[in-house]
Amino acid sequence: MSTLLDAISIVAIVAGAFFYLAGTVGLLRFPDAYTRLHALTKADNLGLVLVVIGLLPQVDGVLAGLKLVLVWLLVMLSSAAVSQLIARSARRREPRA
Amino acid sequence: MTTVVSLVVVALLLWLALWTVVARDAFLAVAGFVVYGLLLALVWVRLAGIDVALTEAAIGGGLTGALLLGAVGRLRGTEAATWAERSGPGMRAFAALLSLAVSAVLALCVLLLPEPAPTLAPLVVPNLPATGVANPITGVLLAFRALDTLLEAIVLVIALIGVWSLAPDRFWGGRPGPRYSADPNGILAYLARVLPPMGIVIGIYLFWAGADHPGGKFQSATILAAMWMLVQMAGLADAPRIDNRWVRVGIVAGPLLFIAIGALGLPTAGAFLGYPPEWAKPMILAIEVALLPTLVLVLALLLNGAPARDDAAQARSNPR
């Protein structure tokens, strides 16, 4: 049982790390603020979900698990809101076409 | 493996520090400084200093970063002129020499520290139960080194008075900073409605947990002040007038109660800031509870800055 849980953890965390890497590559390679935000928020949110899923079998107690889920929800909320704010500020600075 | 991770983090930290100093654009330098603070918090976690890590992330990265960002916004107008100025080679060489010398002295001091480092920790551990708190950091801050904590709180209040005193005479007593306005149906207003209930609970939890676990009033006050700033920036509430009596009472209440309880220690425990053993825990708790609103007000009002508008005076001078 614990071997299976460990395997789930390893697979999920490695997948999460891959999405973080993809998001960072997007941040470095994409041409403008909007596509970069897209790469960051999409890929990093998925990466965080996978890391949290991978960590859940390893925590002791329901409370610690709930804290992890709360961290995930708070990061989702703030990254979604902040990406909108950054995109809006980037759009305001653009010369009007 | 963990050594490799530590070395990578240290290398990153040094590179970021250098980058922050070298960056010419003030905004980029502040961004580097905030990331530096967050990385430094990770280093403190590695060193098992969870309390310090929390404080570094909240105050070093978050609050100081926000203060510096405010300064960058105010300096925008003069930044181009500053870039055009170039100091002479002699001045540059002198600055480089001075910073190298300071770094060398600091490095030397660290390398010359006796091994093992002098510590009072073994003395603290057996005496901690007398304070009634289980978190040694809180015990040291509020019992064994209470004077430092008291002076820290007073320094913050003086800093706020210093910021306020930068106000032009006509705005004295008015509201600080600009009146923020945001789309009432926009994402910022949404965040400012959804986040504070959670932030307030987490802030109070950190405060309460500080007695037995990492946490405490400073970290808690930073989170609560951040929630207040979020509500202000979303245009849902305005900054208070600085001549508001309750604001002023809240700011001085914490240090005053601290001093009063400290003075009470003279007859009851034989020393200023001494606690009679059976009363240690309730007294420490009372000081913490009184300092929390002081810190929230001071930190948020420091971010707000000097008074910059006076609605009452404007209404008097041009009645409509």
Interface residues (C-beta under 8 A of the other chain):
Chain A: L74 L77 S78 A80 A81 Q84 L85
Chain B: I187 L188 Y190 L191 V194 L195 M198
